[in-house]
């Protein structure tokens, strides 16, 4: 099976983003996307007629002037047992994040899938009490689940944080580390951060190379994992292939 995890950046890259999604669909079974507005979800659904889409609405962002949602698209021959979301952090009514999840049945195998959009502030991507609690909530949610477990997305964390190490401590394999991935961001993200620091007075934390991760339980037979360079978003796609 093949899964693509990607922060969609609300489709700001335009047609190159939609073309990437469509072009990859012939060899992809599952898409897990974050930063998806209702309008973008509608456009994605048109590009993926062979998939069932599940959309979870997030906050209505006054800054972004849109709804910050998440979506999972599944090839239509994949059976969905459960689908929903859980809150992974809440600092105020205007600062809430969640993880979208699904329980899938493929043949005799059960797959638990987590689509994560972690807390973005502060922009240093270091440990905070909220981020540590966020990792704990994700780990606790899957702790008693039976089957293969795959958790991925934009965690907004540096690789050397305790918030990342927590997943490894309970047995998950960090594919970013295992496959020695050097970067999950591109120049679009760096240029945006520098521009915002000048125009909005935000602190600039330098060129950050990581934010995105995929964790798998040991039973997942990974055949390939890559993070190819692209400019279809300000994040790079994480592409996982595994055998059942």
C-alpha positions as CSV (number, residue, x, y, z in Angstrom):
1,X,0.0,0.0,0.0
2,X,1.0,3.6,-0.6
3,X,0.2,6.6,1.6
4,X,1.0,10.3,1.0
5,X,1.1,12.6,4.0
6,X,1.2,16.3,3.2
7,X,0.4,19.7,4.6
8,X,-1.6,21.2,1.7
9,X,-0.8,24.8,2.6
10,X,-4.5,25.5,1.7
11,X,-3.6,24.8,-2.0
12,X,-1.7,28.1,-2.2
13,X,0.6,26.5,-4.8
14,X,-2.4,26.4,-7.2
15,X,-2.5,24.0,-10.1
16,X,0.9,22.3,-9.3
17,X,-0.6,21.1,-6.0
18,X,-3.8,19.7,-7.6
19,X,-1.8,18.2,-10.5
20,X,0.5,16.5,-8.0
21,X,-2.5,15.0,-6.2
22,X,-4.1,13.8,-9.4
23,X,-0.9,12.5,-11.0
24,X,0.0,10.4,-7.9
25,X,-3.5,8.9,-7.6
26,X,-2.9,6.1,-10.0
27,X,-0.3,4.5,-7.6
28,X,-1.6,5.8,-4.3
29,X,-4.1,4.2,-1.9
30,X,-4.4,6.8,0.8
31,X,-3.9,10.6,1.1
32,X,-3.7,12.2,4.6
33,X,-3.8,16.0,4.2
34,X,-3.9,18.9,6.6
35,X,-4.6,22.6,6.1
36,X,-7.6,21.9,3.9
37,X,-10.4,24.4,3.5
38,X,-13.9,23.2,2.5
39,X,-13.3,24.8,-1.0
40,X,-10.0,22.9,-1.4
41,X,-11.7,19.7,-0.2
42,X,-14.3,20.1,-3.0
43,X,-11.6,20.6,-5.6
44,X,-9.6,17.6,-4.3
45,X,-12.7,15.4,-4.5
46,X,-13.1,16.2,-8.2
47,X,-9.5,15.2,-8.8
48,X,-9.9,11.9,-6.9
49,X,-13.1,10.3,-8.3
50,X,-11.8,6.8,-7.4
51,X,-11.5,7.7,-3.7
52,X,-13.8,8.2,-0.8
53,X,-13.1,11.4,1.1
54,X,-13.5,12.1,4.8
55,X,-13.3,15.7,5.9
56,X,-13.0,17.0,9.4
57,X,-13.6,20.7,9.9
58,X,-11.3,22.7,12.2
59,X,-11.2,26.2,13.4
60,X,-12.4,29.2,11.3
61,X,-9.2,31.2,11.1
62,X,-9.7,34.9,11.0
63,X,-6.1,35.4,10.1
64,X,-6.2,32.9,7.2
65,X,-9.8,33.8,6.3
66,X,-10.7,30.2,5.9
67,X,-11.5,27.0,7.8
68,X,-8.4,24.9,8.8
69,X,-9.6,21.3,8.2
70,X,-8.1,17.9,7.5
71,X,-9.0,15.2,5.1
72,X,-8.3,11.5,4.4
73,X,-8.9,10.1,1.0
74,X,-9.1,6.4,0.6
75,X,-9.3,4.3,-2.5
76,X,-12.8,3.0,-2.8
77,X,-11.9,-0.7,-2.3
78,X,-10.6,0.1,1.3
79,X,-13.2,-0.7,4.0
80,X,-13.6,2.0,6.6
81,X,-14.7,0.7,10.0
82,X,-14.4,4.0,11.9
83,X,-13.5,7.6,11.2
84,X,-13.4,10.7,13.3
85,X,-11.1,13.1,15.2
86,X,-9.8,13.8,18.7
87,X,-8.6,17.0,20.2
88,X,-4.9,16.9,20.8
89,X,-4.4,20.3,22.3
90,X,-6.6,23.2,23.5
91,X,-5.1,26.4,24.9
92,X,-8.2,28.6,24.2
93,X,-11.3,28.5,22.0
94,X,-9.2,30.1,19.3
95,X,-6.2,27.8,19.7
96,X,-7.4,24.2,19.3
97,X,-5.8,21.3,17.4
98,X,-6.9,17.8,16.5
99,X,-5.9,14.5,14.9
100,X,-8.1,12.8,12.3
101,X,-8.2,9.0,12.6
102,X,-9.6,6.1,10.7
103,X,-9.8,2.3,11.3
104,X,-9.4,0.4,8.1
105,X,-9.9,-3.2,7.0
106,X,-7.8,-4.4,4.1
107,X,-8.3,-8.1,3.6
108,X,-7.7,-9.6,7.1
109,X,-5.6,-6.7,8.3
110,X,-6.7,-3.9,10.5
111,X,-4.9,-0.5,10.0
112,X,-5.3,2.4,12.4
113,X,-4.3,5.6,10.8
114,X,-3.6,9.0,12.4
115,X,-3.5,12.3,10.4
116,X,-1.9,14.9,12.7
117,X,-1.6,18.7,12.6
118,X,0.3,19.7,15.6
119,X,0.6,23.0,17.5
120,X,2.4,25.6,15.3
121,X,3.2,28.2,18.0
122,X,5.7,29.0,19.3
123,X,7.5,28.9,16.0
124,X,10.8,27.5,17.5
125,X,9.2,24.0,17.3
126,X,10.7,23.1,20.7
127,X,9.1,21.2,23.6
128,X,6.4,23.0,25.5
129,X,4.0,21.5,28.1
130,X,1.2,21.7,25.5
131,X,3.3,19.9,22.9
132,X,4.3,17.2,25.4
133,X,0.7,16.7,26.3
134,X,-0.2,16.6,22.6
135,X,2.2,13.7,22.0
136,X,0.8,11.9,25.0
137,X,-2.8,12.2,23.8
138,X,-1.9,10.8,20.4
139,X,0.0,7.9,22.0
140,X,-2.7,7.2,24.5
141,X,-5.4,7.1,21.8
142,X,-3.6,4.3,19.9
143,X,-2.3,2.4,23.0
144,X,-5.2,-0.1,23.2
145,X,-5.9,-0.3,19.5
146,X,-5.3,-3.7,17.8
147,X,-3.7,-3.8,14.3
148,X,-1.1,-1.9,12.3
149,X,-0.6,1.7,13.4
150,X,0.5,4.5,11.2
151,X,0.7,8.1,12.5
152,X,1.9,10.9,10.3
153,X,1.5,14.6,9.4
154,X,2.8,18.0,10.4
155,X,3.8,17.8,14.0
156,X,5.5,21.2,14.1
157,X,8.4,19.8,16.1
158,X,12.2,19.5,15.8
159,X,13.7,16.0,15.6
160,X,15.6,16.3,18.9
161,X,12.5,17.1,21.1
162,X,11.2,15.0,23.9
163,X,7.8,15.3,22.2
164,X,9.2,13.2,19.3
165,X,11.2,10.9,21.5
166,X,8.0,9.9,23.3
167,X,6.8,8.0,20.3
168,X,10.1,6.1,20.0
169,X,10.0,5.3,23.7
170,X,6.8,3.3,23.4
171,X,8.0,1.4,20.4
172,X,7.1,3.4,17.3
173,X,9.6,3.6,14.5
174,X,10.4,7.1,13.4
175,X,10.7,6.8,9.7
176,X,12.3,10.3,9.3
177,X,15.2,9.0,11.5
178,X,15.3,5.5,10.1
179,X,15.6,6.7,6.5
180,X,17.9,9.5,7.4
181,X,15.7,12.2,5.9
182,X,17.4,15.6,5.9
183,X,14.5,17.9,5.3
184,X,10.7,18.1,5.2
185,X,10.5,21.8,4.2
186,X,11.5,23.9,1.2
187,X,12.4,27.4,0.2
188,X,8.7,28.4,0.1
189,X,8.5,27.9,3.9
190,X,11.7,29.8,4.5
191,X,10.7,32.7,2.3
192,X,7.3,32.9,4.0
193,X,8.8,32.9,7.5
194,X,11.3,35.6,6.6
195,X,8.6,37.8,5.0
196,X,6.3,37.4,8.0
197,X,9.1,38.4,10.3
198,X,9.6,41.6,8.4
199,X,5.9,42.5,7.6
200,X,4.3,41.3,10.8
201,X,7.1,41.6,13.3
202,X,7.3,37.9,14.0
203,X,10.4,36.4,15.4
204,X,12.4,34.6,12.7
205,X,13.8,31.3,13.8
206,X,16.0,30.7,10.8
207,X,15.7,28.1,8.1
208,X,14.0,25.2,9.9
209,X,14.3,21.9,8.1
210,X,11.8,19.7,9.9
211,X,8.2,19.7,10.9
212,X,6.7,16.5,9.5
213,X,7.0,12.9,10.6
214,X,5.6,9.4,10.1
215,X,5.7,6.9,12.9
216,X,4.7,3.2,12.4
217,X,4.3,0.3,14.8
218,X,6.9,-2.5,14.5
219,X,4.5,-4.8,12.7
220,X,4.3,-2.4,9.7
221,X,6.4,-3.9,6.9
222,X,7.9,-0.8,5.3
223,X,9.1,-1.3,1.8
224,X,9.9,2.3,1.0
225,X,9.8,5.7,2.6
226,X,10.8,9.0,0.9
227,X,10.4,12.7,1.2
228,X,11.0,14.0,-2.4
229,X,11.7,17.7,-3.0
230,X,8.8,19.5,-4.5
231,X,7.2,23.0,-4.5
232,X,3.5,21.9,-4.4
233,X,3.3,23.2,-0.8
234,X,5.6,24.8,1.8
235,X,6.0,21.3,3.2
236,X,7.4,18.2,1.4
237,X,5.2,15.1,0.8
238,X,6.0,12.1,2.9
239,X,5.4,8.9,0.9
240,X,5.2,5.6,2.7
241,X,4.9,2.2,1.0
242,X,4.3,-1.0,3.0
243,X,3.4,-4.6,2.5
244,X,0.4,-6.3,4.0
